[in-house]
Amino acid sequence: MTKIQITQVRSSIGSTVRQKRTLVALGLRKINHTVEHENQPEIKGMIEKVRHLVTITETNK
């Protein structure tokens, strides 16, 4: 299964509480922090809610 690398590139200051909680649920803590998740619909939905704060890179492993 493919994996997705998610990197936080913008600050969560000024974001809604829901967006901040989504970043925490994804495992992102601060700017330039990168996490890796399985490519699943649940994760893609979470990324869609904070797409303006993160960048996504797909990897094949």
C-alpha beads as a LAMMPS data file, in Angstrom:
LAMMPS data file: protein, C-alpha beads

61 atoms
60 bonds

1 atom types
1 bond types

-500.0 500.0 xlo xhi
-500.0 500.0 ylo yhi
-500.0 500.0 zlo zhi

Masses

1 110.0

Atoms # bond

1 1 1 0.000 0.000 0.000
2 1 1 1.210 3.511 -0.700
3 1 1 2.095 5.901 2.060
4 1 1 1.602 9.638 2.304
5 1 1 4.117 12.021 3.824
6 1 1 2.431 15.068 5.332
7 1 1 4.450 18.164 6.224
8 1 1 3.052 21.154 8.069
9 1 1 4.178 24.284 6.200
10 1 1 2.011 26.991 7.778
11 1 1 1.210 27.915 11.356
12 1 1 -2.072 26.900 12.946
13 1 1 -2.383 30.322 14.604
14 1 1 -5.633 31.860 13.397
15 1 1 -7.085 28.496 12.379
16 1 1 -10.291 27.142 13.827
17 1 1 -10.234 24.768 16.787
18 1 1 -11.397 21.972 14.492
19 1 1 -8.426 22.505 12.159
20 1 1 -5.992 22.596 15.084
21 1 1 -7.399 19.319 16.414
22 1 1 -7.116 17.766 12.959
23 1 1 -3.414 18.664 12.825
24 1 1 -2.902 17.080 16.246
25 1 1 -4.804 13.967 15.161
26 1 1 -2.541 13.681 12.118
27 1 1 0.464 13.851 14.459
28 1 1 1.730 17.265 13.359
29 1 1 3.167 19.455 16.090
30 1 1 4.994 22.379 14.509
31 1 1 6.035 23.879 11.181
32 1 1 8.260 21.608 9.019
33 1 1 7.266 18.546 11.057
34 1 1 6.666 15.539 8.780
35 1 1 4.634 12.410 9.479
36 1 1 3.880 9.358 7.360
37 1 1 0.475 7.664 7.124
38 1 1 -1.154 4.945 5.048
39 1 1 -3.094 6.201 2.027
40 1 1 -6.613 5.709 3.442
41 1 1 -9.869 7.610 2.867
42 1 1 -9.992 8.733 6.505
43 1 1 -6.552 10.324 6.304
44 1 1 -7.332 11.928 2.940
45 1 1 -10.458 13.509 4.453
46 1 1 -8.426 14.927 7.327
47 1 1 -5.837 16.303 4.891
48 1 1 -8.605 17.944 2.854
49 1 1 -9.720 19.938 5.922
50 1 1 -6.229 21.383 6.503
51 1 1 -4.872 21.380 2.918
52 1 1 -3.920 25.066 3.183
53 1 1 -1.590 24.290 6.108
54 1 1 0.179 21.170 4.798
55 1 1 1.940 19.682 1.775
56 1 1 1.507 16.072 0.712
57 1 1 3.998 13.704 -0.923
58 1 1 3.020 10.164 -1.965
59 1 1 5.623 7.401 -1.595
60 1 1 5.511 3.775 -2.679
61 1 1 6.753 1.363 -0.006

Bonds

1 1 1 2
2 1 2 3
3 1 3 4
4 1 4 5
5 1 5 6
6 1 6 7
7 1 7 8
8 1 8 9
9 1 9 10
10 1 10 11
11 1 11 12
12 1 12 13
13 1 13 14
14 1 14 15
15 1 15 16
16 1 16 17
17 1 17 18
18 1 18 19
19 1 19 20
20 1 20 21
21 1 21 22
22 1 22 23
23 1 23 24
24 1 24 25
25 1 25 26
26 1 26 27
27 1 27 28
28 1 28 29
29 1 29 30
30 1 30 31
31 1 31 32
32 1 32 33
33 1 33 34
34 1 34 35
35 1 35 36
36 1 36 37
37 1 37 38
38 1 38 39
39 1 39 40
40 1 40 41
41 1 41 42
42 1 42 43
43 1 43 44
44 1 44 45
45 1 45 46
46 1 46 47
47 1 47 48
48 1 48 49
49 1 49 50
50 1 50 51
51 1 51 52
52 1 52 53
53 1 53 54
54 1 54 55
55 1 55 56
56 1 56 57
57 1 57 58
58 1 58 59
59 1 59 60
60 1 60 61
